[in-house]
Amino acid sequence: MIEDTPTQHYRFEEAGALIGELLIGRSWVTPAQVERALALQLEKGDRIGRHLVDLGAITGAQLTEALAAQVGMPFITEIQADAIDTSLVADFTLQYAREHNFVPLRREGGRVIVAVADPVALDCIDDLHAMLGVEVEPVAAPQDQIFSAVNRVFDRRANAGVVAEEVQGRDDIGNVEEIEELKKDIIDVTDDEAPIIRLVNSVLNQAVKEKVSDIHIEPYEKEVVIRLRRDGVLGELLRVPKRLHASISSRIKIMGDLNIAEKRLPQDGRIQIRVAGRDVDIRLSTVPTGFGERLVMRLLDKSAVLLDLERLGFDQRNLAIFEDVIRRPHGIILVTGPTGSGKTTTLYGALTRINTPEINILTVEDPVEYQLPGIGQMQVNDKIEFTFARGLRAILRQDPDVVLIGEIRDRETAEIAVQASLTGHLVFATLHTNDSASTFTRLIDMGVEPFLLSSSVIFCMAQRLIRRLHHCKAPYRPPRHEIEQLGLDPDGLEDRMFYKPVGCDECKTGYRGRAGLYELLLVNDDIKTLVTQRSDSSRIKRVAVQSGMRTLRDDGALKVLAGVTSVEEVMSETAEDRS
C-alpha cells in the first residue's frame, strides 16, 4: 500500500461521483460555473474539468486531485525528483514520458509506483507494465510537478558519469558488429539500440550545459580518459575501459563525416548539433597515437557567443580608445595573443559595433567560427589553395570598406594587408605575439618594410583571458609582495578589499566565466619613428608606457581591485609581462 502522507487528500466515498458535484462539494466551483462548463462541453466537446480550468474556475492541480478522488486514486502534491532512481526511466524515452504525462517514483513491494497527471486516462499503464516487467500502481500528481520531475530525472540520467556506468556494464560493446551498427544508425536511433550513442550524446550535452570550450578524448594503455576544458582549464570528466575507445571514436568520426577506416593519419571535420534549443558547431580533430586515435572537439555555441565589448572586459577608458580606433576610415588594427585568448571574439565584437547598412564588411577566416548578420564571410581552404592571401585579393575586388583577416601568417598576406590599408581600407587582423609592442618586430621578421608598417598600422592590442571569480568568493588580505608584483603600492591599499576563490556546488572551482585583459598601444609619432628605426620591442613598449599605455598586468591589477578576478589568476596569465 502507498503510505499516507499529509499531502494526500482523497476519500474513497467520492469515487464515482460526478466531477461537477464533487468540485461543488469541495466549494472549489459554483453551480453557475459548472453550468457554463457544461455548455462549453456541448459546444466544443472535451471534458468538463478541462473547461473549468480554461475558465479559471479551478487550477490544473485541483482538477487532478478531484479526478483522483473520483476514481479512488491516491493524490500527492509534490514529487521529490532527486530521490527517483534513474534506472526506473531506462526503458523509455523522455518524449514518451512527456507525451503521456507520467514519471515512475519508486519500487515498492515488487511493484513500481508511477505518478500520472490524468487519473482517468491510463493508456500508458499497460505499456509500462510490459516495459518494466512488474505491476504498476498509479498515483495522481499535478502536471507541473510531473513535468519538472521528468526533466530532472532524465537530466540526471543523461549525466556522462551515469551513462558511462551503464555502458561499462554491457559486454556487447566494442566488438566489430557493434561498430558496424554505429555506421548504419546515426539518425533517429533509440537509446536501447546504441548505448555508445547515448554515451557520446551525454558527454556533448554535459559539455554544452557547462559551457565547455573543448572536449578531449585520450586513449591510454588500459583506459580512455575524457576531459573538458572549462574557462581555459582542463578537468577530468570520466574514465571508461579501453575496449570502448573504437566505438566512441567511430561514432564521433561518423558525426564529423570522417573516414572511420583511416586511423593512421590526422583528420579534421565539423559537427553541427542542437542541444536544448541551442545551435552548436563543433570542430573535430583526430590524431594517431601509440594507444589509438586521440580526438579533440572544440565547441562553438552560436547562442552563447558574447559580442558586447563591455561584457568582454573593456573598462570605460579602454573602450573609449578602442571605439575611436575602430571607427577610423583606414589603417591596420592588429589584435595579438596566444591561441584561445579571444582575439577573434574581440574582432567580431568590433565588427558588430561598426556594422551598418552604409558599410561593406568582408572577412576571410580559418575557420568561420560564428556567422555575423550583414557581414560577408569567407573561409580559407588549403586543399584547393584558397589561402588568406588569395582570399584577401578577392575581397579587395569586392569594394569593401572594412576587411577582417583571420590571421596574418606570412609575408604575402601581410603585404597585401598593408597595401589595402594604404589605399583607403580599414583592416582588422590577428597575429601571434606575446605583447602589443612585439607586433612590429614580428611583421618586420616576416619581411614587411618598416616604413610601410609605420604608415599603415594605427593600433595594436594584446589580450589574455582570465577567469572571473564566482559570487562565492571570499575577502582576504594578500601578502605585501603579491600586491607589489601587481605593480601596486601596498601602503595605499590598506582599506581596499581583495578576493580569493572559494568554490561551491555551482562553480566547483571558485571561478565562473572569463574576462579579457587588454594592452592597447596607440601608434603615435614616437612609435612610428622607433618602428622605422627597427627598434626592439622592449624599447617600443617603454615609450608606449610613457605615453600612457596600460600593460596587461596593469589592466589585471585594476580587475583585481574591482573584485573581478584573483591575484593568482592575473599573475599566471601575465607571467611574461615584466614591465
For each residue, the residues with C-beta under 8 A, 3 or more apart:
1:
2: 8 74 108 113 137 139
3:
4: 8
5: 8 76
6:
7: 75 76 77 78
8: 2 4 5 74 75 76
9: 65 69 75
10: 14 65 68 69 72 73 74 75
11: 14 69
12: 15 72
13:
14: 10 11 17 22 25 69 70 72
15: 12 69 70 71 72
16: 70 71 72
17: 14 21 22 25 69 70
18: 21 22
19: 22 23 47 48 49 66 67 70
20: 23 24 29 34 37 38 48
21: 17 18 24 25
22: 14 17 18 19 25 26 66 69 70
23: 19 20 26 28 29 34 49 52 58 62 66
24: 20 21 27 28 29 30 31 34
25: 14 17 21 22
26: 22 23 66
27: 24
28: 23 24 57 58 62 66
29: 20 23 24 33 34 52 57 58
30: 24 33 34 57
31: 24 34 35
32: 35 36
33: 29 30 36 37 52 55 57
34: 20 23 24 29 30 31 37 38 48 52
35: 31 32 38 39
36: 32 33 39 40 51 55
37: 20 33 34 40 41 48 49 51 52 55 57
38: 20 34 35 41 42 48
39: 35 36 42 43
40: 36 37 43 44 46 51 54 55
41: 37 38 44 45 46 47 48 51
42: 38 39
43: 39 40
44: 40 41 51
45: 41
46: 40 41 50 51
47: 19 41 50 51
48: 19 20 34 37 38 41 51 52
49: 19 23 37 52 53 58 63 66 67
50: 46 47 53 54 63
51: 36 37 40 41 44 46 47 48 54 55
52: 23 29 33 34 37 48 49 55 57 58 63
53: 49 50 56 57 58 59 60 63
54: 40 50 51
55: 33 36 37 40 51 52
56: 53
57: 28 29 30 33 37 52 53
58: 23 28 29 49 52 53 62 63 66
59: 53 62 63
60: 53 63 64 142 143 144
61: 64 65 77 142 143 144
62: 23 28 58 59 65 66
63: 49 50 52 53 58 59 60 66 67
64: 60 61 67 68 75 117 118 119 140 141 142 143
65: 9 10 61 62 68 69 75 140
66: 19 22 23 26 28 49 58 62 63 69 70
67: 19 49 63 64 70 71 73 118 119 120 140
68: 10 64 65 71 73 74 75 119 139 140
69: 9 10 11 14 15 17 22 65 66 72 73 75
70: 14 15 16 17 19 22 66 67 119 120
71: 15 16 67 68 119 120
72: 10 12 14 15 16 69
73: 10 67 68 69 119 138 139 140
74: 2 8 10 68 139 140
75: 7 8 9 10 64 65 68 69 139 140 141
76: 5 7 8 79 115 139 140 141
77: 7 61 141 142 145
78: 7 141 145
79: 76 84 103 105 115 141 145 146 148 149
80: 83 84
81: 84 103 148 149 152 153
82: 152 156
83: 80 106
84: 79 80 81 88 89 103 104 105 106 149 153
85: 88 106 107
86: 89 90 153 156 157 162
87: 90
88: 84 85 104 105 106 107 112 132 153
89: 84 86 92 97 103 104 153 154 157
90: 86 87 157 166 191
91: 131 132 192
92: 89 96 97 128 131
93: 96 97 190 191
94: 97 98 150 151 154
95: 98 99
96: 92 93 99 100
97: 89 92 93 94 100 102 103 150 154
98: 94 95 101 147 150
99: 95 96
100: 96 97 123 124
101: 98 116 117 118 143 146 147
102: 97 114 115 116 117 124 128 138 146
103: 79 81 84 89 97 114 115 146 149 150 153
104: 84 88 89 112 113 114 115 128 132
105: 79 84 88 112 113 114 115 139
106: 83 84 85 88 112 113
107: 85 88 110 111 112 113 134
108: 2 111 112 113 137
109:
110: 107 134 135
111: 107 108 134 135 136 137
112: 88 104 105 106 107 108 128 132 134 135 136 137
113: 2 104 105 106 107 108 137 138 139
114: 102 103 104 105 125 128 136 137 138 139
115: 76 79 102 103 104 105 138 139 140 141 145 146 149
116: 101 102 119 122 124 125 138 139 140 141 146
117: 64 101 102 140 141 142 143 146
118: 64 67 101 121 122
119: 64 67 68 70 71 73 116 122 138 140
120: 67 70 71
121: 118
122: 116 118 119 125 138
123: 100 126 127
124: 100 102 116 127 128
125: 114 116 122 128 129 136 138
126: 123 129 130
127: 123 124 130 131
128: 92 102 104 112 114 124 125 131 132 136
129: 125 126 132 133 134 135 136
130: 126 127 133
131: 91 92 127 128
132: 88 91 104 112 128 129 136
133: 129 130
134: 107 110 111 112 129
135: 110 111 112 129
136: 111 112 114 125 128 129 132
137: 2 108 111 112 113 114
138: 73 102 113 114 115 116 119 122 125
139: 2 68 73 74 75 76 105 113 114 115 116
140: 64 65 67 68 73 74 75 76 115 116 117 119
141: 64 75 76 77 78 79 115 116 117 145 146
142: 60 61 64 77 117 145 146
143: 60 61 64 101 117 146 147
144: 60 61 147 148
145: 77 78 79 115 141 142 148 149
146: 79 101 102 103 115 116 117 141 142 143 149 150
147: 98 101 143 144 150 151
148: 79 81 144 145 151 152
149: 79 81 84 103 115 145 146 152 153
150: 94 97 98 103 146 147 153 154
151: 94 147 148 154 155
152: 81 82 148 149 155 156
153: 81 84 86 88 89 103 149 150 156 157
154: 89 94 97 150 151 157 158
155: 151 152 158 159
156: 82 86 152 153 159 162
157: 86 89 90 153 154 162 163
158: 154 155 162 163 201 202 205 206
159: 155 156 162 163 202 206
160: 163 164 199 202 203 206 226 237 238
161: 164 165 237 238
162: 86 156 157 158 159 165 166 202
163: 157 158 159 160 166 167 195 198 199 202
164: 160 161 167 168 199 202 238 240
165: 161 162 168 169
166: 90 162 163 169 170 195 198
167: 163 164 170 173 195 196 198 199 240 244
168: 164 165 240 241 244
169: 165 166
170: 166 167 173 195
171:
172: 175 178
173: 167 170 178 195 196 243 244 247
174: 178 179 241 243 244 245 246 247
175: 172 178 179
176: 179 180
177: 180 181
178: 172 173 174 175 181 182 196 247
179: 174 175 176 182 183 246 247 250 260
180: 176 177 183 184
181: 177 178 184 185 193 194
182: 178 179 185 186 194 196 197 247 250 251 254
183: 179 180 186 250 254 260
184: 180 181
185: 181 182 189 193 194 197
186: 182 183 189 197 251 254 255
187:
188:
189: 185 186 193 194 197
190: 93 193 194
191: 90 93 194 195 197 198
192: 91 195
193: 181 185 189 190
194: 181 182 185 189 190 191 197 198
195: 163 166 167 170 173 191 192 198 199
196: 167 173 178 182 199 200 244 247 248 251
197: 182 185 186 189 191 194 200 201 251
198: 163 166 167 191 194 195 201 202
199: 160 163 164 167 195 196 202 203 240 244 248
200: 196 197 203 204 248 251 252 255
201: 158 197 198 204 205
202: 158 159 160 162 163 164 198 199 205 206
203: 160 199 200 206 207 215 226 237
204: 200 201 207 208 215 273 275 280 282
205: 158 201 202 208 209 275 276
206: 158 159 160 202 203 209 210 212 228 237
207: 203 204 210 212 215 228 299
208: 204 205 211 212 275 276 278 280 299 301
209: 205 206 275 276
210: 206 207 228 230
211: 208 230 301 304 513
212: 206 207 208 215 228 229 230 299
213: 229 230 232 298 299 340
214: 228 229 234 296 297 298 299
215: 203 204 207 212 226 227 228 229 295 296 297 299
216: 225 226 227 228 229 234 294 295 296
217: 224 225 226 248 249 252 294 295 296 297
218: 224 225 226 227 294
219: 224 242 245 289 291 292 293 294
220: 223 224 225 242 291
221: 242 291
222: 241 242
223: 220 239 240 241 242
224: 217 218 219 220 239 240 241 242 244 245 248
225: 216 217 218 220 236 239
226: 160 203 215 216 217 218 236 237 238 239 240
227: 215 216 218 234 235 236 237
228: 206 207 210 212 214 215 216 234 235 237
229: 212 213 214 215 216 232 233 234 235
230: 210 211 212 213 233 235 509
231: 467 509 511 512 513 514
232: 213 229 340 465 467 514
233: 229 230 467 509
234: 214 216 227 228 229
235: 227 228 229 230
236: 225 226 227 239
237: 160 161 203 206 226 227 228
238: 160 161 164 226
239: 223 224 225 226 236
240: 164 167 168 199 223 224 226 244 245 248
241: 168 174 222 223 224 244
242: 219 220 221 222 223 224 245 291 292
243: 173 174 246
244: 167 168 173 174 196 199 224 240 241 247 248
245: 174 219 224 240 242 248 249 292 293
246: 174 179 243 249 250 292
247: 173 174 178 179 182 196 244 250 251
248: 196 199 200 217 224 240 244 245 251 252
249: 217 245 246 252 253 260 286 292 293 295
250: 179 182 183 246 247 253 254 260
251: 182 186 196 197 200 247 248 254 255
252: 200 217 248 249 255 256 271 284 295 297
253: 249 250 256 258 259 260 267 269 284 286 295
254: 182 183 186 250 251 257 258 260
255: 186 200 251 252 271 273 284
256: 252 253 269 270 271 282 284
257: 254 269 270
258: 253 254 262 267 269 284 286
259: 253 262 267
260: 179 183 249 250 253 254
261:
262: 258 259 265 267
263: 288 292 293
264: 288
265: 262 288
266: 285 286 287 288
267: 253 258 259 262 284 285 286
268: 283 284 285 286
269: 253 256 257 258 283 284
270: 256 257 281 282 283 284 367
271: 252 255 256 281 282 284 297
272: 279 280 281 282
273: 204 255 279 280 282
274: 277 278 279 280
275: 204 205 208 209 278 280
276: 205 208 209
277: 274 303
278: 208 274 275 301 302 303 304
279: 272 273 274 301 302 303
280: 204 208 272 273 274 275 299 300 301 302
281: 270 271 272 299 300 302 369
282: 204 256 270 271 272 273 297 298 299 300
283: 268 269 270 297 298 300 367
284: 252 253 255 256 258 267 268 269 270 271 295 296 297
285: 266 267 268 295 296 297 298
286: 249 253 258 266 267 268 293 294 295 296
287: 266 293 294
288: 263 264 265 266 292 293 294
289: 219 292 293 294
290:
291: 219 220 221 242
292: 219 242 245 246 249 263 288 289
293: 219 245 249 263 286 287 288 289
294: 216 217 218 219 286 287 288 289
295: 215 216 217 249 252 253 284 285 286
296: 214 215 216 217 284 285 286
297: 214 215 217 252 271 282 283 284 285
298: 213 214 282 283 285
299: 207 208 212 213 214 215 280 281 282
300: 280 281 282 283 305 369 370
301: 208 211 278 279 280 304 305
302: 278 279 280 281 305 370 371
303: 277 278 279
304: 211 278 301
305: 300 301 302 345 348 370
306: 311 312 345 349
307: 312 345 348 349 352
308: 311 312 349
309: 312 314 319 322 323 346 349 350 353
310: 314 319
311: 306 308
312: 306 307 308 309 342 345 346 349 515 516
313: 515 516 517 518 559 564
314: 309 310 318 319 322 516 518
315: 318 319 555 558
316: 319 320
317: 320 321
318: 314 315 321 322 518 520 550 555
319: 309 310 314 315 316 322 323
320: 316 317 323 324
321: 317 318 324 325 520 522
322: 309 314 318 319 325 326 350 461 520
323: 309 319 320 326 327 353
324: 320 321 327 328
325: 321 322 328 333 458 459 522
326: 322 323 333 350 353 354 426 428
327: 323 324 354
328: 324 325 331 426 458
329: 424 426
330: 421 422 424 425 426
331: 328 421 426 427 456 457 458 459
332: 417 418 421 427 429 456 457 458 459
333: 325 326 350 426 427 428 429 458 459 460 461
334: 408 429 430 431 439 457 459 460 461
335: 343 346 347 428 429 430 431 460 461 462 463
336: 343 430 431 432 433 434 435 436 438 439 460 461 462 463
337: 341 342 343 430 432 433 462 463 464
338: 341 432 434 464
339: 432
340: 213 232 465
341: 337 338 463 464 465
342: 312 337 345 346 463 465 514 516
343: 335 336 337 346 347 430 463
344: 347 348 365 369 406 430
345: 305 306 307 312 342 348 349
346: 309 312 335 342 343 349 350 461 463 516
347: 335 343 344 350 351 404 428 430
348: 305 307 344 345 351 352 369 370 372
349: 306 307 308 309 312 345 346 352 353
350: 309 322 326 333 346 347 353 354 428
351: 347 348 354 355 361 363 372 375 402 404 428
352: 307 348 349 355 372
353: 309 323 326 349 350
354: 326 327 350 351 359 361 402
355: 351 352 359 361 372 374 375
356: 359
357: 374
358:
359: 354 355 356 401 402
360: 376 398 399 400 401 402
361: 351 354 355 374 375 376 400 401 402 403 404
362: 375 376 377 378 395 398 400 402 403 404
363: 351 368 372 375 376 377 378 395 403 404 405 406
364: 378 379 380 388 391 392 395 403 404 405 406
365: 344 368 369 377 378 379 380 404 406
366: 379 380 388 406 407
367: 270 283 379
368: 363 365 371 377 378 379
369: 281 300 344 348 365
370: 300 302 305 348
371: 302 368 377
372: 348 351 352 355 363 375 377
373:
374: 355 357 361
375: 351 355 361 362 363 372
376: 360 361 362 363 398
377: 362 363 365 368 371 372
378: 362 363 364 365 368 391 394 395
379: 364 365 366 367 368
380: 364 365 366 386 387 388 391 406
381: 384 386
382: 385 386 387
383:
384: 381
385: 382 390
386: 380 381 382 390 391
387: 380 382 390 391 413
388: 364 366 380 391 392 405 406 407 408 409 410 413
389: 392 393 410 412 413 416
390: 385 386 387 393 394
391: 364 378 380 386 387 388 394 395
392: 364 388 389 395 396 403 405 413 416 417 420
393: 389 390 396 397 416
394: 378 390 391 397 398
395: 362 363 364 378 391 392 398 400 403
396: 392 393 400 403 416 420 425
397: 393 394
398: 360 362 376 394 395
399: 360
400: 360 361 362 395 396 403 425
401: 359 360 361 425 426
402: 351 354 359 360 361 362 425 426 427 428
403: 361 362 363 364 392 395 396 400 417 420 425 426 427 428
404: 347 351 361 362 363 364 365 427 428 429
405: 363 364 388 392 408 413 417 427 428 429 430
406: 344 363 364 365 366 380 388 429 430
407: 366 388 429 430 431 432
408: 334 388 405 413 414 417 429 430 431 443 446
409: 388 413
410: 388 389 413 414 446
411: 414 415 446 447 448
412: 389 415 416
413: 387 388 389 392 405 408 409 410 416 417
414: 408 410 411 417 418 443 446 447 448
415: 411 412 418 419 447 448 452
416: 389 392 393 396 412 413 419 420
417: 332 392 403 405 408 413 414 420 421 427 429 456
418: 332 414 415 421 422 448 452 453 456
419: 415 416 422 423
420: 392 396 403 416 417 423 425 427
421: 330 331 332 417 418 425 426 427 456 457
422: 330 418 419 452 455 456
423: 419 420
424: 329 330
425: 330 396 400 401 402 403 420 421
426: 326 328 329 330 331 333 401 402 403 421
427: 331 332 333 402 403 404 405 417 420 421
428: 326 333 335 347 350 351 402 403 404 405
429: 332 333 334 335 404 405 406 407 408 417
430: 334 335 336 337 343 344 347 405 406 407 408
431: 334 335 336 407 408 439 442 443
432: 336 337 338 339 407 442
433: 336 337 436 438 439 442 462
434: 336 338 438 462 576
435: 336 438 462 519 537 541 551 552 576 577
436: 336 433 439 460 461 462 519 520 521 541 544 549
437: 440 441 460 521 537 538 540 541 544
438: 336 433 434 435 441 442 537
439: 334 336 431 433 436 442 443 457 460 521
440: 437 443 444 450 453 457 460 531 537 540
441: 437 438 444 445 536 537
442: 431 432 433 438 439 445 446
443: 408 414 431 439 440 446 448 453 457
444: 440 441 447 448 450 453 534
445: 441 442
446: 408 410 411 414 442 443
447: 411 414 415 444
448: 411 414 415 418 443 444 452 453
449: 452 453
450: 440 444 453 454 531 532 533 534
451: 454 455 532
452: 415 418 422 448 449 455 456
453: 418 440 443 444 448 449 450 456 457 531
454: 450 451 457 523 527 528 529 531 532
455: 422 451 452 528
456: 331 332 417 418 421 422 452 453
457: 331 332 334 421 439 440 443 453 454 460 523 531
458: 325 328 331 332 333 522 523
459: 325 331 332 333 334 520 521 522 523
460: 333 334 335 336 436 437 439 440 457 521 523
461: 322 333 334 335 336 346 436 518 519 520 521
462: 335 336 337 433 434 435 436 518 519 521 552
463: 335 336 337 341 342 343 346 516 517 518 519 552
464: 337 338 341 516 517 552 573 574
465: 232 340 341 342 514 515 516 517 573
466: 514 515 516 517 556 559 564 565 569 570 573
467: 231 232 233 509 511 512 513 514 565 569
468: 511 512 513 514 515 564 565
469: 473 499 500 501 510 511 512 563 564 565 566
470: 473 501 502 503 504 506 507 509 510 511 512
471:
472: 502 503 504 506 507 510
473: 469 470 499 500 501 502 510 563 566
474: 499 500 502
475: 497 498 499
476: 498 499 500
477: 498
478: 482 483 498 567
479: 482 483
480: 483 484 490
481: 484 485
482: 478 479 485 486 567 571
483: 478 479 480 486 488 489 490 493 567
484: 480 481 487 488 489 490
485: 481 482 567 571
486: 482 483 553 556 557 560 567 570 571
487: 484 553 554 557
488: 483 484 492 493 557 561
489: 483 484 492 493
490: 480 483 484 493 494
491: 494
492: 488 489
493: 483 488 489 490 496 561
494: 490 491
495:
496: 493 561
497: 475 563
498: 475 476 477 478 560 561 567
499: 469 473 474 475 476 563 566
500: 469 473 474 476 510 566 567 568
501: 469 470 473 509 510 511 566
502: 470 472 473 474 510
503: 470 472 507 508 509 510
504: 470 472 507 508 510
505: 508
506: 470 472 512
507: 470 472 503 504 510 511 512
508: 503 504 505
509: 230 231 233 467 470 501 503
510: 469 470 472 473 500 501 502 503 504 507
511: 231 467 468 469 470 501 507 569
512: 231 467 468 469 470 506 507
513: 211 231 467 468
514: 231 232 342 465 466 467 468
515: 312 313 465 466 468 559 564 565
516: 312 313 314 342 346 463 464 465 466
517: 313 463 464 465 466 552 555 556 559 570 573 574
518: 313 314 318 461 462 463 552 555
519: 435 436 461 462 463 549 550 551 552 555
520: 318 321 322 436 459 461 549 550
521: 436 437 439 459 460 461 462 527 544 549
522: 321 325 458 459 527 544 547 549
523: 454 457 458 459 460 527 528 531
524: 527 528 547
525: 528 529
526: 529 530 543 547
527: 454 521 522 523 524 530 531 540 543 544 547
528: 454 455 523 524 525 531 532
529: 454 525 526 532 533
530: 526 527 533 535 539 540 543
531: 440 450 453 454 457 523 527 528 534 535 540
532: 450 451 454 528 529
533: 450 529 530
534: 444 450 531
535: 530 531 539 540
536: 441 539 540
537: 435 437 438 440 441 540 541
538: 437 541 542
539: 530 535 536 542 543
540: 437 440 527 530 531 535 536 537 543 544
541: 435 436 437 537 538 544 545 549 551 579
542: 538 539 545 546 579
543: 526 527 530 539 540 546 547
544: 436 437 521 522 527 540 541 547 549
545: 541 542 548 549 551 579
546: 542 543
547: 522 524 526 527 543 544
548: 545
549: 436 519 520 521 522 541 544 545
550: 318 519 520 554 555 558
551: 435 519 541 545 554 555 574 577 579
552: 435 462 463 464 517 518 519 555 556 573 574 577
553: 486 487 556 557 570 574 577 579
554: 487 550 551 557 558
555: 315 318 517 518 519 550 551 552 558 559
556: 466 486 517 552 553 559 560 565 569 570 573 574
557: 486 487 488 553 554 560 561 570
558: 315 550 554 555 561 562
559: 313 466 515 517 555 556 562 564 565 570
560: 486 498 556 557 563 564 565 566 567 570
561: 488 493 496 498 557 558
562: 558 559
563: 469 473 497 499 560
564: 313 466 468 469 515 559 560
565: 466 467 468 469 515 556 559 560 569 570
566: 469 473 499 500 501 560 569 570
567: 478 482 483 485 486 498 500 560 570 571
568: 500 571 572
569: 466 467 511 556 565 566 572 573
570: 466 486 517 553 556 557 559 560 565 566 567 573 574
571: 482 485 486 567 568 574 575
572: 568 569 575
573: 464 465 466 517 552 556 569 570
574: 464 517 551 552 553 556 570 571 577
575: 571 572
576: 434 435
577: 435 551 552 553 574
578:
579: 541 542 545 551 553
